[in-house]
């Protein structure tokens, strides 16, 4: 019988794994033999008559049309074969706008949309969008929707989501990971994805203790998964100079691997937001090097198979 995982044993285990990996070198590479699915992109168009609620006009980097054609031009040379789009708007009808994009482009494998669990009308809107086979679930944690595990109507609506075999993305910070773990316990039938490594700050040193304790808590809830995205954003280097070396991110990545293993991690670029910090090629190479070192089976799961299982899209495994 294994001893229970705690912060001390967890840190010791990840340090040992990192040392073993450093000694053995890279043992695999996620090349062309399997599909690569980016589970976190955003598309929007400020030139529409109605405009967009995000990004703001004052954001000179992001306030422009961001559409699938541009992303595909960058992604396909890297071996990326499809994407799951994540909501970037608080407007209900923008779910349909993205679904209409997806209907025209098979590169888009689905939408993680925006609805407001715990608020009136949720189930009606959920039924409406769930009829579209490209609707994969919702994301919450922003747009005035908090993760309220003590609110019965919030939990009830997430149970409705689980009943429809849809997923929940969470946009949270390190201090909310224990709340995510509690949510996973309260709705055990719901597939939950924590986005962006819970937005942990990254400076090449040991991650914050609150984040470590949070991912240890999530380790014990098997329905909670982690999207290994926003690594370059964690550096805070908005001038595009985020480090390209995997070693800069290794302590975070080793902790993620120790808590979630090969079956509960997903690939996501967070493009175009990530482009403020580093190119898509750099974002991709960091995780390609790290997860490639775990062997071809782990790489396949991280880059595609786990996403297919969690977001329930069709195609090769």
LOLUMDREN-959806 format. One line per 5 residues: number of its first residue (from 1); their letters; for each residue x, y, z of N, C-alpha, C. Coordinates in steps of 0.1 Angstrom, whole numbers, plus 5000, padded with zeros to 4 digits. Each point is the difference from the previous one (the first is absolute). Layout:
N
NUM) A) X/Y/Z/X/Y/Z/X/Y/Z; ... $
//
This chain:
317
1) XXXXX) 5008/4988/5000/4992/5012/5000/5009/5012/5000; 4997/5010/4991/5008/5012/4999/4997/5010/5011; 5010/5007/5004/4998/5011/5010/4993/5011/4993; 4991/5007/5007/4992/5011/4994/5010/5011/4995; 4996/5006/4989/5008/5011/4994/4998/5013/5008 $
6) XXXXX) 5010/5006/5005/4999/5013/5006/5011/5009/4994; 5001/5012/5004/5009/5010/4994/5014/4995/5001; 5005/4995/5011/5014/4996/5002/5003/4988/4991; 4992/4990/5001/5002/4988/4991/4999/5003/4986; 4991/5009/4996/4998/5004/4986/5012/5006/4995 $
11) XXXXX) 5006/5010/5007/5012/5007/4996/5012/4991/4998; 5001/4990/5010/5011/4991/4999/4998/4991/4988; 4988/4996/4997/4998/4991/4988/5003/5007/4987; 4996/5012/4999/5002/5008/4987/5015/5003/4999; 5007/5003/5011/5014/5002/4999/5007/4988/4995 $
16) XXXXX) 4997/4988/5005/5006/4988/4996/4997/4997/4985; 4988/5002/4996/4996/4998/4986/5008/5009/4991; 5002/5013/5004/5007/5009/4992/5015/4996/4998; 5006/4995/5012/5014/4995/4999/5001/4988/4991; 4991/4991/5001/5000/4988/4991/4999/5004/4985 $
21) XXXXX) 4991/5009/4997/4998/5005/4987/5013/5007/4994; 5006/5008/5009/5012/5007/4996/5011/4990/4997; 5001/4989/5007/5010/4990/4998/4998/4992/4987; 4987/4998/4997/4997/4991/4989/4998/5007/4987; 4997/5013/5000/4998/5007/4988/4986/4998/4994 $
26) XXXXX) 4998/5005/4988/4987/4999/4994/4998/4986/4994; 4989/4995/5003/4997/4986/4996/4989/4999/4989; 4995/5011/4996/4989/5000/4990/4998/5013/4994; 4992/5001/4990/4997/5013/4994/4986/4999/4993; 4991/5010/5003/4987/5000/4995/4999/5005/4985 $
31) XXXXX) 5005/4992/4991/5001/5005/4986/4987/4997/4993; 5001/4997/4987/4988/4999/4991/4992/4987/5002; 5005/4990/5008/4992/4987/5000/4986/5001/5006; 4997/5011/5007/4986/5001/5005/4996/5015/4999; 4987/5002/5001/4994/5014/4999/5005/5008/5012 $
36) XXXXX) 5000/5013/4998/5003/5010/5011/4988/5009/5001; 4993/5001/5011/4989/5008/5002/5003/5011/5010; 4999/5012/4996/5001/5012/5008/4987/5003/5007; 4999/4998/5013/4987/5001/5006/4997/5014/5006; 5008/5010/4995/4997/5013/5006/5004/5011/4990 $
41) XXXXX) 4991/5004/4991/5002/5012/4992/4988/5009/5001; 5001/5012/4996/4989/5010/5000/4999/5006/4986; 4988/5001/4996/4997/5007/4987/4989/5011/5002; 5002/5012/4994/4991/5011/5002/5002/5010/4988; 4991/5009/4999/5001/5010/4989/4995/5013/5004 $
46) XXXXX) 5008/5010/5004/4995/5013/5005/4994/5008/4989; 5002/4996/4987/4994/5008/4989/4985/4996/4998; 4995/4991/5007/4985/4997/4999/4992/5012/5004; 4988/5001/4995/4992/5012/5003/4998/5001/5015; 4998/4989/5007/4998/5001/5014/5013/5001/5008 $
51) XXXXX) 5012/4998/4993/5013/5001/5007/5002/4987/5009; 5008/5002/5010/5003/4989/5010/5001/5005/5014; 4997/4992/5010/5002/5005/5014/5014/4998/5004; 5008/4993/4993/5014/4998/5003/5007/4996/4987; 5012/5005/4998/5008/5009/5008/4996/5015/4999 $
56) XXXXX) 5005/5008/5009/4996/5014/4999/5007/5008/4989; 4994/5010/4995/5006/5008/4989/5014/5005/5003; 5003/5002/5013/5013/5005/5004/5011/4989/4999; 4997/4988/4998/5009/4989/4999/5005/4999/4985; 5011/5007/4997/5005/5001/4987/5005/4987/4994 $
61) XXXXX) 5003/4991/5009/5005/4987/4995/4989/4990/4996; 4989/5000/5008/4990/4990/4998/4988/5005/4993; 4998/5013/5000/4987/5006/4994/5002/5001/4985; 4996/4988/4994/5001/4999/4985/4992/4987/4997; 4996/4997/4988/4994/4988/4997/5010/4988/5002 $
66) XXXXX) 4995/4990/5008/5008/4988/5002/4992/4988/4996; 5003/4994/4989/4992/4990/4994/5007/4987/4996; 4993/4990/4997/5007/4987/4998/5011/5000/4990; 4998/5007/4989/5010/5000/4989/5014/5004/5005; 5001/5010/5008/5013/5005/5006/5006/4989/5008 $
71) XXXXX) 4991/4994/5009/5006/4990/5009/5005/4988/4993; 4992/4995/4990/5004/4988/4992/5013/5003/4994; 5003/5012/4995/5012/5003/4993/5012/4998/5009; 4998/5003/5013/5011/4998/5010/5000/4986/5005; 4989/4994/5002/4999/4987/5007/5003/4988/4992 $
76) XXXXX) 4996/4999/4987/5001/4988/4992/5015/4997/4998; 5009/5009/4998/5014/4996/4998/5006/4994/5013; 4994/5002/5012/5004/4994/5012/4994/4986/5002; 4992/4996/4991/4993/4987/5001/4987/5000/5007; 4995/5012/5004/4987/5001/5006/4989/4997/4990 $
81) XXXXX) 4991/4991/5003/4990/4996/4991/4986/5004/5003; 4998/5007/5011/4987/5004/5003/5000/5008/5013; 4989/5007/5003/4999/5008/5012/4986/5000/5006; 5000/5001/5013/4988/5002/5008/5000/5015/5004; 4990/5008/4996/5000/5014/5003/4993/5002/5014 $
86) XXXXX) 5006/5009/5007/4995/5004/5013/4994/5014/5000; 4988/5001/5006/4993/5013/5000/5009/5012/5004; 4997/5011/4994/5007/5013/5002/4990/5011/5001; 4987/4997/5004/4990/5010/4999/4989/4996/5011; 4995/5010/5006/4989/4999/5009/4986/5000/4994 $
91) XXXXX) 5000/5002/4986/4987/5001/4993/4996/4986/4996; 4988/4996/5004/4994/4987/4997/5001/4997/4985; 4996/5009/4992/4999/4998/4985/5014/4998/4994; 5011/5003/5007/5013/4997/4995/5004/4985/5000; 4992/4993/5008/5001/4985/4999/4997/4996/4986 $
96) XXXXX) 4989/5005/4995/4995/4997/4987/5010/5005/4989; 5006/5011/5003/5009/5006/4990/5012/4990/4998; 5005/4995/5011/5012/4991/4999/4995/4986/4994; 4988/4996/5004/4995/4987/4994/4998/5001/4985; 4996/5012/4995/4999/5003/4986/5013/4999/4993 $
101) XXXXX) 5011/5006/5007/5013/4999/4994/5004/4985/4999; 4997/4992/5011/5004/4986/5000/4993/4992/4989; 4988/5004/4997/4992/4993/4990/5007/5001/4986; 5007/5011/4998/5007/5003/4987/5014/4995/5000; 5006/4995/5011/5014/4997/5000/5002/4987/5008 $
106) XXXXX) 5003/4989/4994/5001/4987/5008/5013/5000/5009; 5008/5010/4998/5012/5002/5009/4995/5003/5015; 4989/5006/5001/4994/5003/5013/4992/4988/5005; 5004/4994/5011/4995/4988/5005/4988/5002/5010; 4998/5012/5003/4989/5003/5010/5003/5013/5007 $
111) XXXXX) 4990/5003/5008/5000/5013/5008/4997/4996/5015; 5009/5006/5009/4997/5001/5014/4994/5014/5002; 4987/5001/5001/4993/5012/5000/4999/5007/5013; 4991/5011/4999/4997/5008/5012/4985/4999/5004; 4997/4995/5011/4987/5001/5006/5002/5003/5015 $
116) XXXXX) 4990/5003/5007/5001/5005/5014/4993/4990/5010; 5008/4990/5005/4994/4991/5009/4996/5007/5013; 4989/4996/5006/4995/5007/5012/4991/5012/4998; 4998/5004/4987/4992/5011/4997/4988/4996/4992; 4989/5008/5000/4988/4996/4993/5002/4997/4985 $
121) XXXXX) 4993/4990/4995/5001/4998/4985/5011/4991/4996; 5008/4995/5009/5012/4992/4997/4996/4987/4992; 4990/4993/5006/4997/4987/4994/4994/5001/4986; 4991/5011/4998/4994/5002/4987/5011/5003/4990; 5010/5008/5003/5011/5003/4991/5009/4988/4998 $
126) XXXXX) 5002/4993/5010/5008/4988/4999/4994/4990/4990; 4987/4998/5002/4993/4991/4990/5001/5005/4986; 4999/5013/4998/5001/5005/4987/5013/4997/4993; 5011/5003/5007/5013/4998/4994/5005/4985/5000; 4995/4993/5010/5004/4986/5001/4995/4992/4988 $
131) XXXXX) 4989/5005/4993/4995/4993/4988/5010/5001/4989; 5010/5009/5000/5010/5001/4990/5012/4990/5004; 5003/4991/4991/5010/4990/5004/5014/5006/5002; 5002/5012/4996/5013/5007/5001/5002/5007/5014; 4989/5000/5007/5000/5007/5013/5006/4990/5010 $
136) XXXXX) 5011/5003/5006/5008/4990/5009/4998/5003/5015; 4995/5011/5003/4999/5004/5015/5000/5015/5001; 5003/5004/5013/5001/5014/5003/5012/5003/5008; 5004/5013/5000/5010/5004/5010/4994/5010/5009; 5005/4999/5013/4995/5010/5010/5012/5004/5008 $
141) XXXXX) 4998/5011/5008/5010/5006/5008/5003/5014/4996; 4993/5006/4990/5001/5014/4997/4987/5005/4995; 4999/5012/4994/4988/5006/4996/4989/5000/5011; 5005/5003/5012/4991/5002/5012/4993/4986/5004; 5007/4989/4996/4995/4987/5005/5011/4994/5008 $
146) XXXXX) 4998/4999/5013/5009/4994/5010/4998/4985/5001; 5010/4993/5005/4999/4986/5003/4994/4999/5014; 4987/4998/5001/4993/5001/5013/4995/4986/5004; 5009/4993/5006/4997/4986/5004/4990/4999/5011; 4998/5011/5007/4990/4999/5011/4986/5005/4995 $
151) XXXXX) 4999/5003/4988/4987/5005/4994/4993/4989/4994; 4988/4995/5005/4993/4988/4995/4997/5001/4985; 4995/5012/4996/4997/5002/4986/5012/4999/4990; 5011/5004/5005/5013/4998/4992/5003/4986/4998; 5000/4992/5011/5002/4986/4999/4990/4993/4992 $
156) XXXXX) 4987/5003/5001/4990/4994/4992/5002/5002/4986; 5004/5012/4995/5002/5003/4986/5012/4992/4995; 5010/4998/5008/5012/4992/4996/4996/4985/4999; 4991/4996/5008/4994/4986/4999/4993/4999/4986; 4993/5010/4996/4993/5000/4987/5011/4999/4989 $
161) XXXXX) 5011/5007/5002/5011/4999/4990/5005/4986/4999; 5002/4993/5011/5005/4987/5001/4990/4990/4994; 4987/5002/5002/4990/4991/4994/5000/5001/4985; 5004/5011/4994/5001/5001/4986/5014/4996/4994; 5008/4994/5009/5013/4995/4996/5009/5011/4994 $
166) XXXXX) 4999/5012/5006/5008/5011/4996/5010/5003/5011; 5011/5008/4997/5011/5002/5009/4999/5015/5005; 5008/5002/5011/5001/5013/5006/5014/5004/5001; 5004/5012/4994/5013/5006/5002/4999/5010/5011; 5010/5001/5008/5001/5009/5011/5011/5010/4998 $
171) XXXXX) 4998/5013/5000/5010/5010/4999/5002/5005/5015; 5010/4995/5006/5002/5003/5015/5015/5003/5002; 5003/5005/5012/5013/5003/5005/5005/4989/5010; 5012/5000/5004/5006/4990/5009/4992/4998/5013; 4995/5011/5005/4993/5000/5013/4986/4993/4998 $
176) XXXXX) 4995/4998/4988/4987/4994/4998/5001/4985/4996; 5011/4994/5000/5002/4986/4996/4993/4991/5010; 5000/5003/5013/4993/4992/5010/4985/5001/4998; 4995/5011/4996/4986/5002/4996/4997/4991/4988; 5009/4999/4991/4998/4991/4988/4999/4986/5005 $
181) XXXXX) 5009/4996/5009/4999/4987/5005/4987/4996/5007; 4995/5010/5007/4987/4998/5007/4989/4999/4990; 5001/5008/4989/4990/4999/4990/5000/4987/4993; 5012/4994/4998/5001/4987/4994/4994/4989/5009; 5001/5002/5013/4994/4991/5009/4985/5001/5000 $
186) XXXXX) 4994/5012/4999/4986/5002/5000/4993/4996/4988; 5007/5001/4988/4994/4996/4988/5009/4989/4993; 5001/4988/5006/5010/4990/4995/4998/4996/4986; 4988/5001/4994/4998/4996/4986/5003/5011/4990; 5006/5011/5004/5003/5011/4991/5015/5000/4997 $
191) XXXXX) 5003/5000/4987/5014/5001/4996/5004/5015/5001; 5010/5003/5009/5004/5013/5003/5015/5002/4994; 5002/5012/4994/5013/5003/4995/5004/5013/5006; 5011/5001/5008/5006/5012/5005/5008/5006/4989; 4997/5012/4996/5008/5006/4989/5013/5007/5005 $
196) XXXXX) 5010/5000/4991/5012/5008/5002/5008/4997/5013; 5000/4987/5003/5008/4997/5012/4996/5008/5012; 4987/5004/5000/4994/5008/5011/5008/5014/5001; 5005/5004/4989/5007/5014/4999/5011/5001/5010; 5008/4990/5002/5011/5001/5009/5011/5009/4995 $
201) XXXXX) 5005/5009/5008/5012/5008/4995/5012/4991/4999; 5008/5003/4990/5012/4991/4997/5012/5008/4999; 5010/4997/5008/5013/5007/5000/5012/4991/5000; 4998/4987/4997/5010/4989/5000/5003/4995/5014; 4995/5006/5010/5002/4995/5014/4988/4992/5004 $
206) XXXXX) 5000/4995/5013/4990/4991/5005/4986/5008/4999; 4990/4994/4995/4987/5006/4999/4995/5004/5014; 4990/5009/5001/4995/5004/5013/4993/4988/5008; 5001/5000/5013/4995/4989/5008/4985/4999/4999; 4993/5011/4998/4985/4999/4999/4997/4992/4987 $
211) XXXXX) 5007/5002/4990/4998/4993/4987/5003/4985/5001; 5011/4997/5007/5004/4986/5002/4989/4993/5008; 4996/5006/5011/4990/4994/5008/4987/4998/4993; 4997/5010/4991/4987/4999/4992/5000/4989/4990; 5012/4998/4993/5000/4989/4990/5001/4986/5007 $
216) XXXXX) 5006/5000/5012/4999/4987/5008/4986/4997/5003; 4992/5010/5004/4985/4998/5003/4993/4995/4988; 5003/5006/4988/4994/4996/4988/5004/4986/4995; 5012/4996/5004/5005/4986/4997/4990/4990/5005; 4993/5002/5011/4991/4990/5006/4986/5000/4994 $
221) XXXXX) 4997/5009/4991/4987/5000/4993/5002/4996/4985; 4998/4988/4997/5003/4994/4987/4993/5007/4988; 4989/5008/5003/4993/5006/4989/5006/5014/4997; 5011/5004/5007/5006/5013/4997/5013/4998/4992; 5000/5007/4989/5012/5000/4990/5006/5014/5000 $
226) XXXXX) 5012/5000/4994/5007/5013/5000/5004/5003/4985; 4997/5012/4996/5004/5005/4987/5014/5006/5001; 5010/4994/4995/5014/5005/5001/5001/5011/4989; 4995/5012/5004/5000/5012/4991/5004/5012/5008; 5003/5011/4993/5004/5012/5007/5013/5000/5007 $
231) XXXXX) 5009/4991/4996/5013/5000/5006/5007/5013/4998; 5001/5004/4987/5007/5012/4997/4993/5012/5007; 4987/5000/5001/4993/5011/5006/5004/5001/5015; 5003/4988/5006/5004/5000/5014/5013/5008/5003; 5008/5002/4990/5012/5008/5002/4998/5015/5001 $
236) XXXXX) 4988/5004/4995/4997/5015/5001/5007/5008/4990; 5007/4994/4991/5009/5007/4990/4991/5004/4988; 4993/5011/5000/4991/5004/4990/5007/5006/4988; 5013/5000/5000/5007/5006/4988/5004/4989/4991; 4995/4988/5002/5003/4989/4991/5013/4992/5002 $
241) XXXXX) 5006/5002/5012/5013/4995/5003/4999/4988/5010; 4989/4993/5001/4999/4989/5010/5011/4990/4995; 5006/4993/5010/5011/4991/4997/4995/4988/4991; 5008/4995/4991/4996/4989/4992/5005/4987/5006; 5009/5000/5010/5006/4988/5006/4990/4993/5009 $
246) XXXXX) 4998/4987/4998/4991/4993/5008/5005/5000/5015; 5013/5001/5002/5005/5000/5014/4994/5012/5008; 4997/5011/4994/4994/5011/5007/4986/4996/5006; 4993/4991/4994/4987/4997/5004/4999/4986/5007; 5012/4994/5001/5000/4986/5004/4994/4997/5014 $
251) XXXXX) 5002/5009/5009/4995/4997/5014/4985/5000/5000; 4994/5009/4992/4985/5000/4999/4996/4987/4993; 5007/4997/4989/4996/4988/4992/5002/4987/5008; 5010/4999/5007/5002/4988/5008/4990/4999/5011; 4995/5011/5006/4990/5000/5010/4987/4995/4994 $
256) XXXXX) 4997/5006/4988/4988/4996/4993/5000/4985/4997; 5011/4995/4995/5001/4986/4996/4999/4991/5012; 5005/5004/5012/4999/4993/5012/4986/4999/5005; 4992/5010/4998/4986/5001/5005/4990/4993/4990; 5002/5002/4987/4990/4996/4991/5004/4989/4991 $
261) XXXXX) 5013/4997/4998/5004/4989/4992/4997/5002/4985; 5001/4989/4993/4998/5000/4985/4985/5001/4996; 4991/4996/5009/4986/4999/4996/4992/5012/5003; 5005/5010/5006/4992/5011/5005/5006/5014/4996; 5008/5000/4989/5006/5012/4996/4996/5003/4985 $
266) XXXXX) 4998/5012/4996/4996/5004/4986/5009/5011/4995; 5001/5000/4987/5008/5010/4993/4991/5012/4996; 5005/5012/5003/4993/5012/4996/5009/5012/4998; 4999/5008/4990/5009/5011/4997/4996/5013/5006; 4987/5002/5002/4995/5013/5004/5003/5011/4990 $
271) XXXXX) 5000/4996/4987/5002/5009/4989/4987/5007/4997; 5000/5014/4998/5012/5008/4997/5005/5007/5013; 4995/4998/5011/5005/5007/5012/5014/4996/5003; 5004/4988/4997/5014/4995/5002/5010/5007/4992; 4995/5005/4988/5009/5007/4991/5006/5013/5005 $
276) XXXXX) 4994/5005/5010/5005/5012/5007/5013/4997/5007; 5002/4987/5004/5011/4996/5008/5011/4992/4992; 4995/4992/4990/5009/4992/4992/4993/4996/4988; 5007/4995/4990/4993/4995/4988/4994/4987/5002; 4990/4997/4991/4994/4987/5002/5010/4988/4998 $
281) XXXXX) 5010/5002/4992/5010/4990/4998/5008/4997/5014; 5002/5011/5007/5007/4999/5013/4991/4993/5010; 4988/5004/5001/4990/4994/5009/4999/4985/4997; 4999/4997/4988/4999/4986/4996/5013/4992/5004; 5011/5006/4997/5013/4993/5002/5002/4996/5014 $
286) XXXXX) 4997/5009/5009/5002/4998/5015/4993/4987/5004; 4988/4999/4997/4992/4988/5004/5004/4988/4992; 5003/5002/4987/5004/4988/4992/5013/4994/5006; 5009/5008/5004/5012/4995/5006/4997/4993/5013; 4992/5006/5008/4998/4994/5013/4992/4987/4999 $
291) XXXXX) 4989/5000/4994/4991/4988/4999/5006/4990/4991; 5007/5004/4990/5007/4991/4991/5010/4991/5008; 5006/5006/5010/5009/4993/5009/4994/4989/5008; 4987/5001/5001/4992/4990/5008/4997/4987/4992; 5003/5000/4987/4997/4988/4992/4988/5003/4991 $
296) XXXXX) 4999/4992/4990/4990/5002/4989/4986/4998/5005; 4998/4991/5009/4986/4998/5006/4995/5012/5007; 5009/5005/5009/4996/5012/5008/4999/5012/4991; 5008/5002/4990/4999/5011/4991/4987/4999/4992; 4997/4989/4995/4987/4998/4993/4988/5004/5009 $
301) XXXXX) 5000/4996/5012/4989/5003/5009/5000/5015/5002; 5011/5006/5003/5000/5015/5003/4996/5008/4988; 5005/4997/4989/4998/5008/4988/4986/4997/4993; 4994/4989/5003/4988/4997/4993/4990/4991/5007; 5004/4988/5004/4991/4990/5005/4992/5005/5012 $
306) XXXXX) 5006/5006/5010/4993/5005/5011/4989/5011/4996; 5004/5008/4991/4990/5010/4995/4988/4994/4994; 5003/4990/4992/4989/4993/4993/4990/4993/5010; 5006/4994/5011/4992/4994/5010/4992/5010/5008; 5006/5011/5004/4994/5010/5009/4990/5008/4992 $
311) XXXXX) 5003/5005/4988/4991/5008/4992/4991/4993/4991; 5002/4987/4998/4991/4991/4993/4998/5004/4985; 5012/5002/4994/4999/5002/4985/5004/4987/4993; 4996/4999/4987/5003/4987/4993/5014/5002/4993; 5004/4989/4994/5012/5000/4992/5010/4990/5006 $
316) XX) 5012/4999/4994/5009/4990/5004/5006/5003/5014; 5004/4989/5007/5006/5002/5013/5015/5001/4999 $
//
